[in-house]
Amino acid sequence: MNIKGDKRGSHVGIIASFSIFILFLIGIYAATQPLFSTQKENDLLIQYLETEIMELVSGNLTIAIVESTGNCIEVANDRVGVSERGAIVKDPAGNFVYSEYNGKLMISPNSYSVLWISYSPEFPVITGSSSGCDVPYIESVRRSKEIFETRVVSAVNSFDAWKDTLNIPPGRVFSFFFQYYNGTVISAGEQEIEREVYADELPVEYVDKNANKLYGKFGVKVW
């Protein structure tokens, strides 16, 4: 009789222990579910802001490679398929080659046989009066969408003007930063805060004001 009583008591104890364990798991889930939900919401918000800001600081870049045929060459926009007048011309060593715009891009090749022309509204326009130059052979034209240093600076300076146009939840605040290849950092929206901050950063390639492609870092914070 005592043996039967011991077995029955042991069985009840196992069930009780198992019930306590299940309740423990339910308690952990209930406690952490809001945290998981909050983390997911912040991840989605950061991804949205990264996409919107990247679009804001990006623009079209067209690079044409041409063969020089004399001391002066002219390249019409329609031959390259661009509307931009702003362009930067470089030789094979990456040195600047003088150019000016007079309805067409007029270039002084400095005896180089191959030149790289970078077109973008972000580049300066030098107006001139040259005319009657040779028409070069265009080897290739490549188009891409790039982050421009000038647009990043503009986004930082005009942060207050465009941040409220984004569809972010009421009460949420964000900031962003951009780090140049030399380590210099510019940012907008930074504040002294006492609540938890969620952040993300990623490496990016950007085009500086001299048409150089460089590597930097971009990041967003939300709270």
C-alpha positions as semicolon CSV with decimal commas, in nm:
position;residue;x (nm);y (nm);z (nm)
1;M;0,000;0,000;0,000
2;N;0,276;0,241;0,087
3;I;0,449;0,160;-0,241
4;K;0,136;0,248;-0,440
5;G;0,104;0,572;-0,252
6;D;0,463;0,666;-0,332
7;K;0,416;0,598;-0,705
8;R;0,101;0,807;-0,720
9;G;0,271;1,092;-0,538
10;S;0,569;1,083;-0,776
11;H;0,338;1,098;-1,082
12;V;0,156;1,402;-0,948
13;G;0,488;1,569;-0,876
14;I;0,603;1,521;-1,235
15;I;0,282;1,673;-1,370
16;A;0,312;1,966;-1,131
17;S;0,673;2,027;-1,231
18;F;0,585;2,011;-1,600
19;S;0,300;2,260;-1,548
20;I;0,534;2,500;-1,370
21;F;0,781;2,471;-1,659
22;I;0,510;2,552;-1,918
23;L;0,393;2,849;-1,711
24;F;0,757;2,963;-1,696
25;L;0,784;2,949;-2,078
26;I;0,457;3,134;-2,121
27;G;0,582;3,400;-1,882
28;I;0,903;3,446;-2,080
29;Y;0,711;3,473;-2,409
30;A;0,466;3,723;-2,262
31;A;0,751;3,932;-2,124
32;T;0,962;3,930;-2,440
33;Q;0,690;3,957;-2,706
34;P;0,661;4,338;-2,670
35;L;1,040;4,362;-2,701
36;F;1,041;4,156;-3,022
37;S;0,757;4,368;-3,160
38;T;0,937;4,693;-3,074
39;Q;1,261;4,572;-3,230
40;K;1,083;4,472;-3,550
41;E;0,907;4,808;-3,574
42;N;1,236;4,993;-3,529
43;D;1,411;4,775;-3,786
44;L;1,138;4,852;-4,041
45;L;1,151;5,224;-3,961
46;I;1,529;5,232;-4,002
47;Q;1,508;5,047;-4,336
48;Y;1,245;5,293;-4,457
49;L;1,454;5,596;-4,356
50;E;1,769;5,451;-4,515
51;T;1,584;5,402;-4,843
52;E;1,431;5,751;-4,842
53;I;1,751;5,932;-4,748
54;M;1,956;5,734;-5,002
55;E;1,709;5,840;-5,270
56;L;1,740;6,201;-5,156
57;V;2,121;6,208;-5,179
58;S;2,151;6,011;-5,506
59;G;2,153;6,134;-5,864
60;N;2,235;6,027;-6,218
61;L;2,593;5,995;-6,336
62;T;2,692;5,940;-6,700
63;I;3,051;5,854;-6,792
64;A;3,158;5,871;-7,156
65;I;3,498;5,754;-7,283
66;V;3,607;5,936;-7,598
67;E;3,906;5,928;-7,831
68;S;4,077;6,261;-7,881
69;T;4,157;6,361;-8,239
70;G;4,330;6,698;-8,201
71;N;4,401;7,001;-7,985
72;C;4,031;7,076;-7,951
73;I;3,732;6,843;-7,956
74;E;3,359;6,900;-7,914
75;V;3,100;6,657;-7,777
76;A;2,731;6,725;-7,832
77;N;2,495;6,619;-7,553
78;D;2,273;6,421;-7,787
79;R;2,567;6,202;-7,891
80;V;2,607;6,094;-7,530
81;G;2,236;6,099;-7,446
82;V;2,250;6,355;-7,165
83;S;2,083;6,686;-7,091
84;E;2,332;6,798;-6,826
85;R;2,572;7,077;-6,909
86;G;2,781;7,014;-6,599
87;A;3,077;6,789;-6,674
88;I;3,424;6,702;-6,551
89;V;3,686;6,574;-6,795
90;K;3,993;6,374;-6,693
91;D;4,289;6,214;-6,864
92;P;4,398;5,849;-6,810
93;A;4,602;5,954;-6,503
94;G;4,298;6,117;-6,340
95;N;4,416;6,474;-6,401
96;F;4,165;6,744;-6,490
97;V;4,138;6,846;-6,855
98;Y;4,002;7,191;-6,933
99;S;3,653;7,204;-7,081
100;E;3,382;7,464;-7,136
101;Y;3,023;7,460;-7,256
102;N;2,904;7,652;-7,561
103;G;2,602;7,451;-7,674
104;K;2,844;7,158;-7,686
105;L;3,115;7,045;-7,448
106;M;3,443;7,186;-7,580
107;I;3,758;7,009;-7,456
108;S;4,131;7,080;-7,482
109;P;4,277;6,726;-7,467
110;N;4,642;6,821;-7,396
111;S;4,759;6,553;-7,642
112;Y;4,588;6,267;-7,458
113;S;4,427;6,018;-7,693
114;V;4,159;5,892;-7,449
115;L;3,948;6,100;-7,211
116;W;3,683;6,027;-6,946
117;I;3,387;6,268;-6,930
118;S;3,164;6,257;-6,621
119;Y;2,826;6,428;-6,662
120;S;2,602;6,528;-6,371
121;P;2,390;6,826;-6,259
122;E;2,609;6,819;-5,947
123;F;2,915;6,930;-6,144
124;P;2,992;7,293;-6,233
125;V;2,921;7,445;-6,575
126;I;3,200;7,652;-6,733
127;T;3,061;7,859;-7,016
128;G;3,286;7,956;-7,307
129;S;3,295;8,060;-7,670
130;S;3,509;7,793;-7,837
131;S;3,378;7,648;-8,161
132;G;3,480;7,456;-8,471
133;C;3,659;7,176;-8,290
134;D;3,697;6,816;-8,405
135;V;3,428;6,558;-8,330
136;P;3,577;6,261;-8,141
137;Y;3,487;5,893;-8,152
138;I;3,285;5,784;-7,847
139;E;3,408;5,447;-7,723
140;S;3,147;5,385;-7,456
141;V;2,879;5,545;-7,239
142;R;2,790;5,414;-6,894
143;R;2,502;5,537;-6,678
144;S;2,445;5,478;-6,308
145;K;2,278;5,622;-6,001
146;E;2,524;5,735;-5,739
147;I;2,539;5,907;-5,401
148;F;2,683;6,257;-5,446
149;E;2,877;6,444;-5,179
150;T;2,707;6,769;-5,280
151;R;2,363;6,616;-5,227
152;V;2,461;6,477;-4,887
153;V;2,573;6,822;-4,775
154;S;2,249;6,971;-4,908
155;A;2,043;6,710;-4,720
156;V;2,223;6,790;-4,394
157;N;2,180;7,167;-4,439
158;S;1,810;7,138;-4,531
159;F;1,722;6,864;-4,279
160;D;1,445;7,065;-4,108
161;A;1,283;7,141;-4,444
162;W;1,236;6,780;-4,561
163;K;1,229;6,556;-4,251
164;D;0,858;6,623;-4,185
165;T;0,767;6,511;-4,538
166;L;0,858;6,151;-4,450
167;N;0,586;5,911;-4,335
168;I;0,718;5,825;-3,990
169;P;0,492;5,740;-3,692
170;P;0,386;6,029;-3,467
171;G;0,625;6,087;-3,180
172;R;0,918;5,914;-3,349
173;V;1,239;6,108;-3,413
174;F;1,544;6,027;-3,625
175;S;1,888;6,152;-3,720
176;F;2,143;6,048;-3,980
177;F;2,515;6,084;-4,037
178;F;2,759;6,049;-4,325
179;Q;3,127;5,968;-4,286
180;Y;3,370;6,059;-4,565
181;Y;3,663;5,841;-4,671
182;N;3,898;6,057;-4,459
183;G;3,694;6,004;-4,143
184;T;3,516;6,341;-4,139
185;V;3,156;6,307;-4,021
186;I;2,860;6,534;-4,094
187;S;2,517;6,476;-3,942
188;A;2,168;6,617;-3,894
189;G;1,900;6,571;-3,631
190;E;2,131;6,473;-3,345
191;Q;1,984;6,534;-2,997
192;E;2,063;6,468;-2,633
193;I;1,815;6,196;-2,538
194;E;1,751;5,975;-2,237
195;R;1,551;5,692;-2,397
196;E;1,673;5,389;-2,591
197;V;1,817;5,454;-2,937
198;Y;1,805;5,211;-3,229
199;A;2,068;5,254;-3,500
200;D;2,214;5,103;-3,815
201;E;2,506;5,192;-4,040
202;L;2,639;5,062;-4,370
203;P;2,935;5,121;-4,604
204;V;2,858;5,322;-4,918
205;E;3,032;5,444;-5,232
206;Y;2,989;5,810;-5,324
207;V;3,104;6,063;-5,585
208;D;3,280;6,376;-5,461
209;K;3,274;6,719;-5,622
210;N;3,574;6,625;-5,840
211;A;3,403;6,316;-5,986
212;N;3,613;6,077;-5,775
213;K;3,444;5,762;-5,647
214;L;3,523;5,709;-5,280
215;Y;3,407;5,491;-4,992
216;G;3,237;5,617;-4,680
217;K;2,977;5,522;-4,421
218;F;2,611;5,611;-4,375
219;G;2,396;5,562;-4,065
220;V;2,050;5,626;-3,920
221;K;1,930;5,651;-3,558
222;V;1,569;5,638;-3,440
223;W;1,411;5,682;-3,097
